[in-house]
Amino acid sequence: MGGLGAEMPVILIRNRGHFVVDLRSTTANRFTVALTTTPATISVLEQDVDKFVNAASFSLKDCPTFPPYLRRLLTGILQKCHGTLLGVIAQPTIGKRHGMLKDGIWLEPFISLSQLHARASEARTADALADLQAAEGMLRGMIESDGVVVFGDAGTLLAYRVFLKPKSGEKGKLFEEGGGRRRAFELMKLRLSTPFKAVLFRSQDGETKCEDSK
């Protein structure tokens, strides 16, 4: 017990210059280490979510806190989900559905995440926060469902379990390889601008892709 301290080496760290340190131990080993730093780079998931959120909040004015909120929300959900398809379309008038997206469950009325977030931020009441959390829970459930989740470009949730079928002129432009979700994403890409402003694909193994109409 008394000799335990003598058996444990001690390391002396001495600064020798900019990003250079000298390491010396009691075992007579000596090292000079040059340290380098690189700026943090944004991940592919973050880039794709950012592109999607820009489209999903395109029509909002004077709502600077909503896009960062939606980025955090979507990033957290996508990291835990088992794959999904998301799309953004121009905000329709109440009760209207785009002809290409009728095969799905449309919310009546639609859910305005942007308004719920603004109310929760301003009112700071338990009821306002509960309403926002309920909408977040609904979005998680939508993303876990099959089909496409459709957002409006004013921070709204419009529909889910939307299933797309290629038209005769689109069939020859689609890849036949891959699973159903990947083939559906290729069809969504063909429909950028009409009706989609942005489309996002997340595979079960974590691959993410986002395309927009710009």
Contacts in CASP RR format, 6 or more apart in sequence:
PFRMAT RR
TARGET T0000
AUTHOR 0000-0000-0000
METHOD contacts of the structure
MODEL  1
MGGLGAEMPVILIRNRGHFVVDLRSTTANRFTVALTTTPATISVLEQDVD
KFVNAASFSLKDCPTFPPYLRRLLTGILQKCHGTLLGVIAQPTIGKRHGM
LKDGIWLEPFISLSQLHARASEARTADALADLQAAEGMLRGMIESDGVVV
FGDAGTLLAYRVFLKPKSGEKGKLFEEGGGRRRAFELMKLRLSTPFKAVL
FRSQDGETKCEDSK
9 25 0 8 1.000
9 26 0 8 1.000
9 27 0 8 1.000
10 25 0 8 1.000
10 26 0 8 1.000
11 23 0 8 1.000
11 24 0 8 1.000
11 25 0 8 1.000
12 23 0 8 1.000
12 24 0 8 1.000
12 25 0 8 1.000
13 21 0 8 1.000
13 22 0 8 1.000
13 23 0 8 1.000
14 21 0 8 1.000
14 22 0 8 1.000
14 24 0 8 1.000
15 21 0 8 1.000
15 22 0 8 1.000
16 22 0 8 1.000
16 32 0 8 1.000
19 34 0 8 1.000
19 35 0 8 1.000
19 36 0 8 1.000
19 37 0 8 1.000
20 32 0 8 1.000
20 33 0 8 1.000
20 34 0 8 1.000
20 35 0 8 1.000
21 32 0 8 1.000
21 33 0 8 1.000
21 35 0 8 1.000
22 30 0 8 1.000
22 31 0 8 1.000
22 32 0 8 1.000
22 33 0 8 1.000
23 30 0 8 1.000
23 31 0 8 1.000
23 32 0 8 1.000
23 33 0 8 1.000
24 30 0 8 1.000
24 31 0 8 1.000
42 50 0 8 1.000
44 208 0 8 1.000
45 75 0 8 1.000
45 78 0 8 1.000
45 79 0 8 1.000
45 208 0 8 1.000
46 71 0 8 1.000
46 75 0 8 1.000
47 210 0 8 1.000
48 200 0 8 1.000
48 208 0 8 1.000
48 209 0 8 1.000
48 210 0 8 1.000
49 71 0 8 1.000
49 74 0 8 1.000
49 75 0 8 1.000
49 78 0 8 1.000
49 200 0 8 1.000
49 208 0 8 1.000
49 210 0 8 1.000
50 71 0 8 1.000
51 198 0 8 1.000
51 210 0 8 1.000
51 212 0 8 1.000
52 74 0 8 1.000
52 86 0 8 1.000
52 87 0 8 1.000
52 88 0 8 1.000
52 198 0 8 1.000
52 200 0 8 1.000
52 210 0 8 1.000
52 212 0 8 1.000
53 67 0 8 1.000
53 70 0 8 1.000
53 71 0 8 1.000
53 74 0 8 1.000
54 67 0 8 1.000
54 198 0 8 1.000
54 212 0 8 1.000
55 88 0 8 1.000
55 153 0 8 1.000
55 197 0 8 1.000
55 198 0 8 1.000
55 212 0 8 1.000
55 213 0 8 1.000
56 70 0 8 1.000
56 88 0 8 1.000
56 151 0 8 1.000
56 152 0 8 1.000
56 153 0 8 1.000
56 155 0 8 1.000
56 198 0 8 1.000
57 63 0 8 1.000
57 66 0 8 1.000
57 67 0 8 1.000
57 70 0 8 1.000
57 114 0 8 1.000
57 153 0 8 1.000
57 154 0 8 1.000
57 155 0 8 1.000
58 88 0 8 1.000
58 153 0 8 1.000
58 154 0 8 1.000
58 197 0 8 1.000
59 90 0 8 1.000
59 91 0 8 1.000
59 153 0 8 1.000
59 154 0 8 1.000
59 155 0 8 1.000
60 66 0 8 1.000
60 114 0 8 1.000
60 154 0 8 1.000
60 155 0 8 1.000
63 114 0 8 1.000
63 118 0 8 1.000
65 117 0 8 1.000
65 121 0 8 1.000
66 113 0 8 1.000
66 114 0 8 1.000
66 117 0 8 1.000
66 118 0 8 1.000
66 155 0 8 1.000
69 117 0 8 1.000
70 113 0 8 1.000
70 155 0 8 1.000
73 136 0 8 1.000
73 139 0 8 1.000
77 139 0 8 1.000
77 140 0 8 1.000
77 143 0 8 1.000
78 84 0 8 1.000
78 143 0 8 1.000
78 202 0 8 1.000
78 208 0 8 1.000
81 140 0 8 1.000
81 143 0 8 1.000
81 144 0 8 1.000
81 202 0 8 1.000
82 144 0 8 1.000
82 204 0 8 1.000
83 143 0 8 1.000
83 181 0 8 1.000
83 202 0 8 1.000
83 203 0 8 1.000
83 204 0 8 1.000
83 206 0 8 1.000
84 143 0 8 1.000
84 144 0 8 1.000
84 147 0 8 1.000
84 149 0 8 1.000
84 181 0 8 1.000
84 200 0 8 1.000
84 202 0 8 1.000
85 147 0 8 1.000
85 148 0 8 1.000
85 149 0 8 1.000
85 181 0 8 1.000
85 184 0 8 1.000
85 185 0 8 1.000
85 188 0 8 1.000
85 199 0 8 1.000
85 200 0 8 1.000
85 201 0 8 1.000
85 202 0 8 1.000
86 143 0 8 1.000
86 148 0 8 1.000
86 149 0 8 1.000
86 150 0 8 1.000
86 151 0 8 1.000
86 199 0 8 1.000
86 200 0 8 1.000
86 202 0 8 1.000
87 148 0 8 1.000
87 149 0 8 1.000
87 150 0 8 1.000
87 151 0 8 1.000
87 188 0 8 1.000
87 196 0 8 1.000
87 197 0 8 1.000
87 198 0 8 1.000
87 199 0 8 1.000
87 200 0 8 1.000
88 150 0 8 1.000
88 151 0 8 1.000
88 152 0 8 1.000
88 153 0 8 1.000
88 196 0 8 1.000
88 197 0 8 1.000
88 198 0 8 1.000
88 199 0 8 1.000
89 98 0 8 1.000
89 101 0 8 1.000
89 150 0 8 1.000
89 151 0 8 1.000
89 152 0 8 1.000
89 153 0 8 1.000
89 158 0 8 1.000
89 195 0 8 1.000
89 196 0 8 1.000
89 197 0 8 1.000
90 152 0 8 1.000
90 153 0 8 1.000
90 195 0 8 1.000
90 197 0 8 1.000
91 152 0 8 1.000
91 153 0 8 1.000
91 154 0 8 1.000
91 156 0 8 1.000
92 98 0 8 1.000
92 152 0 8 1.000
92 158 0 8 1.000
94 109 0 8 1.000
94 110 0 8 1.000
95 106 0 8 1.000
95 108 0 8 1.000
97 106 0 8 1.000
97 159 0 8 1.000
98 195 0 8 1.000
99 195 0 8 1.000
100 164 0 8 1.000
100 191 0 8 1.000
100 194 0 8 1.000
100 195 0 8 1.000
101 148 0 8 1.000
101 150 0 8 1.000
101 159 0 8 1.000
101 162 0 8 1.000
101 164 0 8 1.000
101 195 0 8 1.000
103 162 0 8 1.000
103 163 0 8 1.000
103 164 0 8 1.000
103 165 0 8 1.000
104 159 0 8 1.000
104 160 0 8 1.000
104 161 0 8 1.000
104 162 0 8 1.000
104 163 0 8 1.000
105 159 0 8 1.000
105 160 0 8 1.000
105 161 0 8 1.000
105 162 0 8 1.000
106 158 0 8 1.000
106 159 0 8 1.000
107 157 0 8 1.000
107 158 0 8 1.000
107 159 0 8 1.000
110 152 0 8 1.000
110 156 0 8 1.000
110 157 0 8 1.000
110 158 0 8 1.000
111 135 0 8 1.000
111 138 0 8 1.000
111 156 0 8 1.000
111 157 0 8 1.000
112 154 0 8 1.000
112 155 0 8 1.000
112 156 0 8 1.000
113 132 0 8 1.000
113 135 0 8 1.000
113 139 0 8 1.000
113 155 0 8 1.000
113 156 0 8 1.000
113 157 0 8 1.000
114 154 0 8 1.000
114 155 0 8 1.000
114 156 0 8 1.000
116 128 0 8 1.000
116 131 0 8 1.000
116 132 0 8 1.000
116 135 0 8 1.000
117 132 0 8 1.000
119 128 0 8 1.000
119 131 0 8 1.000
119 132 0 8 1.000
120 128 0 8 1.000
120 129 0 8 1.000
120 131 0 8 1.000
120 132 0 8 1.000
135 157 0 8 1.000
138 157 0 8 1.000
139 149 0 8 1.000
139 157 0 8 1.000
142 149 0 8 1.000
142 157 0 8 1.000
142 160 0 8 1.000
142 161 0 8 1.000
143 149 0 8 1.000
145 160 0 8 1.000
145 161 0 8 1.000
146 161 0 8 1.000
146 163 0 8 1.000
147 160 0 8 1.000
147 161 0 8 1.000
147 162 0 8 1.000
147 163 0 8 1.000
147 181 0 8 1.000
147 184 0 8 1.000
148 159 0 8 1.000
148 160 0 8 1.000
148 161 0 8 1.000
148 162 0 8 1.000
148 163 0 8 1.000
148 164 0 8 1.000
148 184 0 8 1.000
148 188 0 8 1.000
149 157 0 8 1.000
149 159 0 8 1.000
149 160 0 8 1.000
149 162 0 8 1.000
150 157 0 8 1.000
150 158 0 8 1.000
150 159 0 8 1.000
150 160 0 8 1.000
150 162 0 8 1.000
151 157 0 8 1.000
151 158 0 8 1.000
152 158 0 8 1.000
153 197 0 8 1.000
163 184 0 8 1.000
164 184 0 8 1.000
164 187 0 8 1.000
164 188 0 8 1.000
164 191 0 8 1.000
166 174 0 8 1.000
166 187 0 8 1.000
170 187 0 8 1.000
170 190 0 8 1.000
173 190 0 8 1.000
174 183 0 8 1.000
174 186 0 8 1.000
174 187 0 8 1.000
174 190 0 8 1.000
175 182 0 8 1.000
175 183 0 8 1.000
175 186 0 8 1.000
176 183 0 8 1.000
181 201 0 8 1.000
181 203 0 8 1.000
182 201 0 8 1.000
182 203 0 8 1.000
185 199 0 8 1.000
185 201 0 8 1.000
185 209 0 8 1.000
188 196 0 8 1.000
188 199 0 8 1.000
188 201 0 8 1.000
189 199 0 8 1.000
189 211 0 8 1.000
192 198 0 8 1.000
192 199 0 8 1.000
192 211 0 8 1.000
192 212 0 8 1.000
192 213 0 8 1.000
193 213 0 8 1.000
196 213 0 8 1.000
197 212 0 8 1.000
197 213 0 8 1.000
198 210 0 8 1.000
198 211 0 8 1.000
198 212 0 8 1.000
198 213 0 8 1.000
199 210 0 8 1.000
199 211 0 8 1.000
199 212 0 8 1.000
200 208 0 8 1.000
200 209 0 8 1.000
200 210 0 8 1.000
201 207 0 8 1.000
201 208 0 8 1.000
201 209 0 8 1.000
201 210 0 8 1.000
202 208 0 8 1.000
END
